[in-house]
Amino acid sequence: MIGGALYAELGWLPRPPADFRERCRRIATEREATGRDVAGLAKHALDENQLLRLASAIEKRRAAGLGLAPLTPFTLGILGNATLDPLGPMLVATAARHGIDLTFVSADYGQTIQEATDATSRINTAKPDAVLLALDYRGLPLGPGAYEAERAVANVAEAIGFLGAIRSGFARHSGSLCIVQTLAPPPETVFGNFDRVVPGTLRSLTNAFNNALVESLAGTQDVLLDVAAIAETVGLANWYSPTHWNFSKIPFDGVLLPLYADHVCRVIGALRGKSSKALVLDLDNTLWGGVIGDDGLEGIVLGQGDSTGEAHLETQRAALTLRGRGVVLCVSSKNDDAVARSAFKNHPDMLLRENHIAVFQANWNDKATNITAIAAELNLGVDAMVFLDDNPMERGLVRELAPDVAVPEVPRDPALFARVLSAAGYFESVAFSDEDRKRADYYADNARRAAFQNSATDVESYLASLDMTIVFRPFDAKTRSRVTQLINKSNQFNLTTRRYTEADVAEIERDTTCFTLQTRLTDVFGDNGIIGVNICRIRDRDEWEIDTWLMSCRVLGRRVEEMVLRELLQHARENGARRLSGAYIPTEKNGLVRDLYSRLGFRLREERPDGTTLWEIDTDVDIAAAPMTVDRADFALLRT
């Protein structure tokens, strides 16, 4: 599968099963079905009609009062200048592919500014988690014709201002962030190749608008959907269909609705921490041509001057590029360990080296077992893993035995491996920080720590040998993006799983009845970065309530939670509080911390029918310190 077909047909996904209709029926009617069954069916290359059928099954399931756990609920407002009726259901079905239980509310056709600025509008009343602004160049005051630079600049400013009014309306009335689209220019030109140069053409106007739009998002909670890039990828002439627009006011060719829906839901998934974090690589015929155990180091095909060797180099280059933005690289290969590692150590054309790989699994176990073990070693869920393998049998086995792992379909031609991996969008991002850039190194260091721990005689001596320093600071503007990212991505060590936008976090920083704490940890192997976030709220003079307590799982077993509790108790005590309280709100993924409060010495205050438990502890309780140095900033006293 090459060219635009890869994208239009979602070629990285397997074809739908023969019993697709029957499985939709079971989803709609059977109580035993779960959100995992819905997600499993959605993880196929579904066309428009199949997406609508699956969406109908989901709606019937909801109408029957049947749940979609463990999918994460998300409400989306949809506003645009075109016909939106078919889009909503397609988003519902596609969202399940990305771990989201999506409901939507859409505006009437053409009611853009009214819907945003009216506090009682349909979307504002629903208070969605986000609003998709599905506007193209025809829905903005962006008119070509006056081919003068000054007029063109004013025109772009007017369009940006119009969009800004919509965004601020939703922020003010519903608190919703907006998913804002870039503009794709139509393929028709006025000046031909000179269109990009002449001010006031749609080509130059949309270019200028997109640049101004990116600048306008800085410092806001709103996120980008790069429709211009999607359209360029499939081709502008394929993207825009005059027939679809004239007949039914659909803004682009209907055959591309599944692709558009997938990109929207990638962004929604990223907002809820569903993006993948690790890439697990096969070796033979994936990172190089041939079988190293049979062909030997000299016999594998890799390097310049050979089309197959260069194709495999490109796959390695793509993996290294992902690592540079924080994706953790691992290996799972049916191979002898020493033989597999020899290529990383000794082959002159290898781009990937052993130090790039966080976990190296070369053995004769099945790959589903290996990937599950890799996830456990990294303290990641298997749903954070992507597995790249040229062998269709291995891909099918992993999909069967570890269905939460993302497994792209790849063609026989290794020249397309890197393109397919990119097209699939598993590592979608809505923000990028220094912490993200360093993540791959953090996990590689963790693997070294694990090996070091195995050589220690006991846990305490091991922890002492790490020479740890724990750093406590309040939230601040510099790290706000990373704190927000952790709040929205952390699922396992997260007592309440409350989600806050960056604007919410900024407001919490200013709130004098809130105490905020960000925690870093360094040791002999390096800096782990920000690994903990706490928010406490003052409920009365005597009590602080833990609103949010989350930590990165990569520091489990190092007594960080005890040091965090010591810090919270100290600040609560210094501010006059006598009690510290907190809730455990159970979710599908946070069973890890079900007994945390009990283990730390809290006493049970209340147990609710939904499984939520409320706990409290006196602030004068002494919690034993862990073997680490404390680096603490000055914290202002709060208003009590």
C-alpha positions in Angstrom: 0.0 0.0 0.0 1.7 3.2 -1.2 0.9 6.9 -1.8 -2.4 8.4 -0.7 -4.0 5.0 -0.2 -2.0 4.4 2.9 -3.6 7.4 4.5 -7.1 7.3 3.0 -7.5 3.6 3.8 -5.9 3.8 7.2 -3.4 1.2 6.0 -1.5 0.8 9.3 -4.6 -0.9 10.7 -5.7 -4.5 9.9 -8.7 -5.1 7.7 -12.1 -5.5 9.5 -13.0 -9.1 10.5 -15.4 -11.1 8.4 -17.9 -11.1 11.3 -17.9 -7.4 11.8 -21.7 -7.0 11.7 -22.2 -9.8 14.2 -19.6 -8.3 16.5 -21.4 -4.9 16.3 -24.6 -6.7 17.2 -23.0 -8.3 20.3 -21.6 -4.9 21.4 -25.0 -3.4 21.2 -26.9 -6.1 23.1 -24.7 -8.3 25.3 -24.1 -7.3 28.9 -20.8 -9.2 28.9 -19.3 -7.0 26.3 -17.0 -4.2 27.5 -15.3 -1.2 26.2 -12.3 -3.4 25.4 -14.5 -5.2 22.9 -15.5 -1.9 21.4 -11.9 -0.7 21.2 -10.8 -4.0 19.7 -13.3 -3.7 16.9 -12.4 0.0 16.3 -8.8 -0.9 15.9 -9.5 -2.0 12.3 -9.4 0.0 9.1 -13.1 0.9 9.1 -14.7 2.9 6.2 -17.5 5.4 6.6 -20.3 2.9 6.7 -18.5 0.6 9.1 -17.8 3.5 11.5 -21.4 4.5 11.4 -22.5 0.9 12.1 -20.1 0.7 15.1 -21.3 4.1 16.4 -24.9 2.9 16.2 -24.0 -0.2 18.2 -22.3 2.1 20.8 -25.4 4.3 21.0 -27.7 1.3 21.4 -25.4 0.0 24.2 -25.7 3.3 26.0 -29.4 3.4 25.5 -29.7 0.0 27.2 -27.7 1.3 30.2 -24.6 -0.9 29.4 -21.3 0.7 30.2 -18.1 1.2 28.1 -15.5 0.8 30.8 -12.5 1.0 30.8 -12.7 3.6 28.0 -12.2 7.1 29.3 -15.3 9.4 29.1 -14.9 12.6 27.0 -17.5 15.1 25.8 -16.7 17.0 22.6 -18.5 20.0 21.2 -18.4 20.3 17.4 -18.8 23.6 15.6 -18.2 24.3 12.0 -19.2 25.9 8.7 -20.2 22.7 7.0 -22.5 19.7 7.4 -21.5 18.0 10.7 -24.2 15.3 10.9 -22.1 12.4 9.7 -19.0 13.5 11.6 -20.2 13.1 15.2 -21.0 9.3 15.0 -17.7 8.7 13.1 -15.8 10.4 15.9 -17.7 8.2 18.5 -16.6 5.0 16.8 -13.0 6.2 16.1 -12.5 7.5 19.6 -12.8 3.9 21.0 -9.7 3.1 18.9 -7.9 5.6 21.1 -9.3 4.5 24.4 -12.0 7.2 24.6 -15.7 6.9 25.4 -16.8 9.9 23.3 -20.1 11.7 23.5 -20.7 14.8 21.4 -22.9 17.9 21.1 -22.9 19.8 17.9 -24.0 23.3 16.8 -26.6 24.0 14.1 -25.2 24.7 10.7 -23.6 28.1 10.4 -24.1 29.1 14.1 -20.4 29.7 14.9 -20.1 33.0 16.7 -23.6 32.7 18.2 -22.9 29.3 19.7 -19.6 30.5 21.3 -20.7 33.8 22.7 -24.1 32.8 24.1 -23.7 31.4 27.6 -27.0 29.4 27.1 -26.1 27.9 23.8 -26.2 24.1 23.3 -22.5 23.6 23.5 -21.8 26.0 26.4 -24.6 24.5 28.4 -23.1 21.0 27.9 -19.7 22.3 29.2 -17.7 19.8 27.0 -14.1 18.8 27.7 -13.2 20.4 24.4 -14.7 22.0 21.4 -13.6 21.1 17.8 -13.6 24.2 15.7 -14.1 22.4 12.3 -13.8 25.6 10.2 -12.1 25.8 6.8 -11.2 28.9 4.8 -14.9 29.2 3.7 -16.0 29.6 7.4 -13.7 32.5 8.2 -13.6 36.1 6.9 -10.7 35.3 4.7 -11.5 36.6 1.2 -9.1 36.7 -1.8 -9.1 39.4 -4.4 -7.4 42.5 -3.0 -3.9 41.7 -4.1 -2.2 44.2 -1.8 0.2 43.4 1.1 -1.5 45.8 3.5 -5.0 44.5 2.8 -3.8 40.9 3.0 -2.3 41.5 6.5 -5.5 43.2 7.7 -7.6 40.3 6.3 -5.5 37.7 8.2 -5.7 39.7 11.4 -9.5 39.9 11.0 -9.8 36.1 10.5 -7.6 35.5 13.5 -9.7 37.9 15.6 -12.9 36.2 14.5 -11.5 32.8 15.6 -10.2 34.4 18.8 -13.7 35.6 19.7 -15.0 32.0 19.3 -12.2 30.6 21.4 -12.6 33.1 24.2 -16.4 32.7 24.2 -16.1 29.0 24.9 -13.3 29.6 27.5 -15.5 32.1 29.3 -18.8 30.4 29.2 -18.0 26.7 29.4 -14.3 26.6 30.4 -13.7 24.3 27.4 -10.5 24.2 25.5 -10.7 24.4 21.7 -9.2 22.1 19.1 -8.3 24.6 16.4 -7.7 23.7 12.8 -5.1 25.1 10.4 -6.4 25.9 6.9 -5.7 23.9 3.8 -5.7 26.1 0.6 -7.8 24.9 -2.3 -5.9 23.4 -5.3 -7.2 26.0 -7.7 -4.9 29.0 -8.3 -5.1 32.5 -9.7 -1.5 33.2 -10.6 -0.4 29.6 -11.0 3.1 29.0 -9.5 3.2 32.7 -8.5 0.2 32.3 -6.1 2.3 31.8 -3.0 4.1 35.1 -3.8 1.2 37.4 -4.5 -0.5 38.9 -1.3 -4.2 38.2 -1.1 -4.3 34.9 -2.9 -5.9 32.1 -0.9 -2.5 30.3 -1.0 -0.7 33.2 0.6 -3.6 34.1 2.9 -3.9 30.5 4.4 -0.1 30.3 4.9 -0.1 33.6 6.8 -3.2 32.6 8.7 -1.6 29.3 9.8 1.5 31.0 11.0 -0.5 33.6 13.0 -2.7 30.8 14.4 0.2 28.9 15.8 1.5 32.1 17.5 -2.0 32.8 19.0 -2.0 29.4 20.7 1.1 30.1 22.7 0.3 30.3 26.5 -3.3 29.1 26.0 -5.0 25.8 26.8 -6.1 25.4 23.1 -4.5 22.8 20.9 -3.8 22.4 17.2 -5.3 20.1 14.6 -3.0 20.5 11.5 -5.6 20.0 8.8 -3.3 21.7 6.3 -0.7 18.9 6.9 -3.3 16.2 6.5 -4.6 17.7 3.3 -1.1 18.1 1.9 -0.3 14.5 2.8 -3.1 13.1 0.7 -3.0 15.9 -1.9 -5.1 19.0 -2.0 -7.0 17.8 -5.1 -7.9 14.6 -3.3 -8.8 16.5 -0.1 -11.3 19.0 -1.6 -14.2 17.7 -3.5 -16.3 20.4 -5.2 -19.1 17.8 -5.7 -19.3 17.0 -2.0 -19.3 20.7 -1.1 -21.9 21.7 -3.7 -24.2 18.7 -3.0 -24.1 18.4 0.8 -21.7 21.0 2.2 -19.2 18.4 3.4 -15.9 20.3 3.6 -13.7 17.6 2.1 -14.1 14.3 0.2 -16.3 12.0 2.2 -13.9 9.1 1.7 -11.4 10.9 3.9 -13.8 11.3 6.9 -12.2 8.2 8.6 -8.8 9.7 8.3 -9.9 13.1 9.6 -11.8 11.4 12.5 -8.7 9.5 13.4 -6.6 12.7 13.6 -9.2 14.4 15.7 -9.3 11.4 18.1 -5.5 11.2 18.3 -5.5 14.7 19.7 -8.3 13.8 22.1 -6.4 10.7 23.2 -3.3 12.8 23.7 -5.2 15.2 25.9 -6.2 12.2 28.1 -2.7 10.7 28.2 -3.5 7.9 25.7 -0.5 8.4 23.4 2.0 5.6 23.3 5.3 6.0 25.1 7.4 3.0 24.0 8.4 1.5 20.6 9.3 -2.2 20.8 11.4 -3.3 17.8 11.8 -6.6 16.1 15.3 -7.2 14.6 15.6 -9.6 11.7 14.1 -8.2 8.5 12.9 -5.1 10.5 16.0 -3.3 11.6 18.2 -5.1 9.1 17.6 -7.5 6.2 18.2 -11.2 6.8 18.4 -13.4 9.9 21.5 -12.7 11.9 21.5 -16.1 13.6 21.7 -17.8 10.2 23.5 -15.2 8.0 26.0 -14.0 10.6 26.9 -10.4 11.3 28.5 -10.0 7.8 25.5 -11.5 6.1 22.8 -9.1 7.2 21.7 -6.4 4.8 22.2 -2.9 6.2 23.8 0.3 4.9 24.3 2.6 2.0 24.6 1.3 -1.5 21.9 -1.3 -1.3 18.2 -0.3 -1.6 17.1 -2.9 1.1 20.0 -1.9 3.4 19.1 1.8 3.0 15.4 1.0 3.7 16.3 -0.6 7.0 18.6 2.3 7.9 15.6 4.6 7.4 13.6 2.5 9.9 16.4 2.9 12.4 16.7 6.6 11.7 12.9 6.9 12.4 13.3 5.1 15.7 16.2 7.3 16.7 14.2 10.4 15.8 11.3 9.2 18.0 13.8 8.6 20.8 15.0 12.2 20.5 11.5 13.4 21.4 11.2 11.0 24.4 9.8 7.7 23.0 11.4 4.8 24.8 13.0 2.2 22.5 13.0 -1.5 23.3 13.8 -4.8 21.5 11.9 -8.0 21.4 13.5 -10.6 19.1 13.4 -14.4 18.9 17.2 -14.7 18.9 20.2 -15.6 20.9 20.9 -12.6 23.1 24.6 -12.4 22.4 24.1 -12.8 18.7 21.4 -10.1 18.6 23.5 -7.7 20.5 26.5 -8.2 18.3 24.9 -6.1 15.5 24.4 -3.2 18.0 28.0 -3.5 19.2 29.9 -4.3 16.1 28.1 -3.6 12.8 29.6 -0.4 11.3 26.4 0.7 9.7 24.1 0.4 12.7 22.5 3.7 13.7 21.0 2.2 16.8 23.3 1.1 19.6 22.8 -0.7 22.9 22.7 2.6 24.9 19.6 3.6 22.8 17.6 0.6 24.0 16.0 0.7 27.4 15.0 -2.9 27.6 16.6 -5.6 25.3 14.7 -8.9 25.1 16.3 -11.4 22.8 15.1 -15.0 23.7 12.8 -17.7 22.5 9.6 -16.7 24.3 6.6 -15.6 22.4 6.6 -11.8 21.7 3.4 -11.1 23.5 5.0 -12.5 26.7 8.1 -10.5 26.1 6.3 -7.2 25.5 4.2 -7.7 28.6 7.5 -8.2 30.5 9.0 -5.1 28.9 6.0 -3.0 30.0 6.3 -4.4 33.6 10.1 -3.6 33.6 9.4 0.0 32.5 6.4 0.4 34.9 4.2 1.2 31.9 0.9 -0.2 30.9 0.9 -2.5 27.8 -1.4 0.1 26.2 1.6 2.4 26.1 3.5 0.0 23.8 3.8 0.0 20.0 5.3 -3.2 18.4 7.0 -3.0 15.0 7.6 -6.4 13.3 7.8 -7.4 9.6 6.3 -10.8 10.3 2.5 -11.0 10.0 2.3 -14.1 12.2 4.0 -12.3 15.0 1.8 -9.3 14.6 -1.3 -11.4 14.7 -0.1 -13.3 17.8 0.5 -10.1 19.7 -2.9 -8.6 18.7 -4.5 -11.8 19.9 -2.6 -12.3 23.2 -1.9 -8.6 24.1 -4.7 -6.7 22.4 -3.9 -3.4 24.2 -0.6 -3.2 22.3 -0.6 -1.1 19.2 0.6 -3.2 16.2 0.9 -1.4 12.9 0.4 -3.4 9.7 3.5 -3.0 7.5 3.9 -3.9 3.9 6.6 -6.3 2.6 8.7 -3.4 1.3 10.9 -2.2 4.2 11.2 1.2 2.5 7.7 1.9 3.8 8.2 0.8 7.5 9.1 4.3 8.7 6.3 6.0 6.7 3.7 3.6 8.1 4.9 4.1 11.7 4.6 7.9 11.2 1.2 7.7 9.5 -0.3 5.7 12.4 0.2 8.6 14.8 0.7 6.5 17.9 2.9 9.1 19.5 0.6 12.1 19.1 1.4 15.0 21.2 -0.3 18.2 22.3 2.7 19.6 24.2 6.5 19.1 24.3 8.8 19.9 27.2 12.3 19.2 28.3 10.9 16.4 30.4 9.5 14.7 27.3 12.8 15.1 25.5 14.6 13.3 28.4 12.1 10.5 28.9 13.9 7.9 26.9 17.0 8.5 29.0 15.0 8.3 32.2 13.8 4.8 31.3 17.2 3.6 30.1 18.6 4.8 33.5 15.8 2.9 35.2 16.9 -0.3 33.5 20.4 0.3 34.9 19.0 0.9 38.3 17.1 -2.4 38.2 20.3 -4.2 37.3 22.1 -2.4 40.1 19.4 -3.3 42.6 19.8 -7.0 41.7 23.4 -6.8 42.9 22.5 -5.1 46.3 22.3 -7.2 49.4 19.1 -5.5 50.7 16.6 -2.8 49.7 17.8 -0.2 52.2 21.4 -0.5 51.2 20.5 -0.3 47.6 18.4 2.9 48.2 21.3 4.4 50.2 23.7 3.6 47.4 21.7 5.6 44.9 22.6 8.9 46.6 19.1 10.3 46.0 18.1 13.9 46.3 14.4 14.7 46.4 13.5 18.3 45.3 10.3 20.0 46.4 9.0 23.1 44.7 5.6 24.8 44.3 4.1 24.9 40.8 5.5 27.6 38.6 5.1 29.0 35.1 8.3 27.3 33.8 7.1 23.8 34.6 3.4 24.4 34.3 3.1 22.6 31.0 4.8 19.5 32.3 2.7 19.5 35.5 -0.4 19.7 33.4 0.8 16.9 31.2 1.4 14.6 34.3 -2.1 15.5 35.7 -3.7 14.4 32.4 -1.5 11.4 31.6 -0.9 9.7 35.0 -3.4 6.8 35.6 -1.8 4.2 37.8 -0.3 6.1 40.8 -3.1 8.6 40.9 -5.4 8.7 43.9 -8.2 10.7 42.4 -7.5 11.0 38.6 -8.8 14.5 38.5 -7.9 16.3 35.2 -7.0 20.0 34.9 -6.1 22.1 31.9 -3.1 24.4 31.9 -5.4 27.3 32.6 -6.8 25.5 35.6 -3.3 24.8 36.9 -2.4 28.5 36.5 -5.5 29.4 38.5 -4.6 26.9 41.2 -1.1 28.5 41.4 -2.7 31.9 42.2 -5.3 30.5 44.6 -4.1 31.3 48.1 -6.3 28.5 49.5 -4.4 25.9 47.5 -1.0 24.3 48.3 0.9 23.0 45.3 3.9 20.7 45.2 6.0 19.4 42.3 8.6 16.7 43.1 11.8 15.9 41.3 14.2 13.1 42.1 17.9 12.8 41.1 20.3 10.0 41.9 23.7 8.6 40.9 22.3 7.6 37.5 20.9 10.9 36.6 17.8 13.2 36.9 14.4 11.6 36.9 12.7 14.9 36.2 9.4 15.9 37.7 8.0 12.7 39.1 5.2 13.9 41.5 2.4 16.4 41.6 0.3 17.3 44.7 -2.5 19.8 45.1 -4.0 20.4 48.6 -7.0 22.6 49.3 -7.7 24.3 52.6 -11.3 23.3 53.6 -11.2 24.9 57.0 -8.7 26.2 59.6 -8.0 22.7 60.9 -7.9 20.6 57.7 -6.1 20.3 54.4 -7.6 18.1 51.8 -5.4 16.3 49.2 -7.2 17.1 45.9 -4.5 15.5 43.7 -1.7 13.1 44.4 0.1 11.4 41.5 3.5 10.0 40.9 5.4 8.5 38.0 5.6 4.8 38.3 9.2 4.8 37.3 10.2 5.7 40.9 8.1 3.1 42.7 9.8 1.2 45.5 12.1 4.1 46.4 10.0 5.5 49.3 9.2 8.7 47.5 5.6 8.6 48.6 6.7 8.6 52.3 8.9 11.7 51.7 6.1 13.4 49.9 3.7 12.7 52.8 6.4 14.1 55.3 6.5 17.3 53.2 2.7 17.7 53.0 2.4 17.1 56.8 5.1 19.7 57.5 3.5 22.4 55.4 0.0 21.7 56.7 1.3 21.8 60.3 3.2 25.1 59.7 0.0 26.6 58.3 -2.0 25.6 61.4 -3.9 22.5 60.1 -4.4 19.6 62.5 -5.5 17.1 59.9 -4.6 16.1 56.4 -7.4 14.2 54.5 -7.6 12.5 51.1 -9.8 10.4 48.9 -9.1 7.3 46.9 -11.4 7.2 43.9 -11.1 3.8 42.2 -10.6 3.6 38.4 -9.8 0.8 36.0 -6.1 1.6 36.3 -5.3 2.9 39.8 -5.6 -0.2 41.8 -1.9 0.2 42.5 -2.7 2.9 45.1 -5.9 1.4 46.6 -4.1 0.7 49.9 -1.7 3.7 49.9 -3.4 5.7 52.6 -3.8 2.7 54.8 -0.1 1.8 54.3 1.0 5.3 55.2 -0.9 5.4 58.5 -4.1 7.2 57.5 -7.3 6.1 59.3 -10.4 5.4 57.3 -13.1 8.1 57.7 -15.7 6.9 55.2 -16.4 4.2 52.6 -18.9 4.9 49.8 -20.9 2.5 47.7 -18.9 3.3 44.5 -15.7 2.2 46.2 -14.4 5.6 47.0 -12.7 5.8 50.4 -12.0 8.9 52.5 -9.0 9.0 54.8 -7.3 11.3 57.4 -4.1 11.6 59.4 -3.0 14.0 62.1 -0.4 16.5 61.1 1.8 15.8 64.1 2.4 12.1 63.0 6.0 11.4 62.5 6.8 9.6 59.2 10.2 7.9 59.0 12.5 9.5 56.5 13.9 7.6 53.5 17.6 7.6 52.7 17.7 10.7 50.5 18.7 14.3 50.8 15.9 16.9 50.7 16.2 20.1 48.7 13.3 22.3 49.6 12.3 25.8 48.4 10.7 28.4 50.6 6.9 28.1 50.5 4.7 31.0 51.4 2.2 30.6 54.2 -1.4 30.2 52.9 -4.5 31.9 53.9 -6.4 29.9 56.5 
